[in-house]
Amino acid sequence: MVILQVIFWIGAVGVLVLAFIKVGDWISRRFDIEHVTAAWLVAPVGGPFVMALVAPAISRAYVEAALFG
């Protein structure tokens, strides 16, 4: 079970870093409205959402963190 927790935290940090990089990229560049789509939200919103769903399956200690409260 410890190896699952290690893999989870490595992946969680990676997903959060990539989400911040992607949002920072959006803020730093100008885009035409024609090029903006809802699919852009998959990486910064979907990644942390999946982590919150997987966390309780790895350890009961992560339940409160997964519920954000």
N, C-alpha and C positions, 0 to 999 in steps of 0.2 A: 504494500500500500504506500510505502514511503516513496518508491520510484514514481508512482502516479502523481503524488504531490509535487515532486521535483519537476516532472515533465509539465504539469499544469502551470506551475509558477513561471517556468521558462517561457511557455507559450503565452501566458497572461501578460507578462512584461513585454514580450514581442508584439502582441496585438495592440496593447496600449501605445507603445512607441510608434508603431505604424499608423495608428489612428491619429495621433498628434501630428505626425509628419504630414499626413494627407490633409488634415484640416488647416495646418500651417501653409501648405501649398495653395489651398483654395484662397486663403486670406491674402497671400502675397502676390497673386497674379490676378489679372483682370480677364474675365470671360464674357463672351457675348451670351445673351440670354438664350440664343438658339442652341448653344452647346451644353447648357446645364440640364441634367436629367436626374430623375429620382434614383437611378442606379448608383449615383455617386455616394449615396448614404449607406450603401451596403457595408463598406469597410469600417467606417468609424462608428456606426450604430450596431451593425450585425455582430461584429467581433466581440465587444463587451457583453452583448446580450447572450451570445452563445456561452461565454465564460460563466455568466450568472446561472445559466441552466445546468451546466456541467459540474459546477463547484459542489453542490450538495451530494452528488453521486460519488464524489471522491472522498469526502469526509463530512461528517455531521457538524464539525466545527465551522465549516464554511457556510452554513445555512443563513446565519444572520447577515454575513457579508453579501451573500447572493441576493438577499431581499433588500439591500441598501438601507438597512436600519437596524 
